[in-house]
Amino acid sequence: MALSDHERKLLAEMEAALEQEDPRLLSTLTGKARTRQSSRALLGLSILALGAVVLISGLVAQATIVGVIAFVICLAGVLLIITNISLNSGGKKVKKPGWGSSLEERWDRRNNEG
């Protein structure tokens, strides 16, 4: 069943309003949930894995300096992961006054006009 031009316009306006009010929810609903924070977490995990590989190489080669460098690399990866987790969960979340109520008001105004 095809949408009329009026319905498509309403849908586009509702999506734009949702994007302004809660872009995180919109990205989750549209499947674009990978954010900068998740990319940073993957980078931290990759750095940690690289450090583990360098650490094993240092153990095999019995080179102390390579082990120290590997430890620093692993530490950097872990710190990147931890700061990413604390940024995601520890930040103050400011509640915006009900984005749903503003959408409902717009919907009611449009229905009363037409």
Summary of the structure (lengths in Angstrom):
residues: 114
radius of gyration: 24.1
end to end distance: 21.6
largest distance: 79.5
contacts: 269
relative contact order: 0.12
helix: 82%
strand: 0%
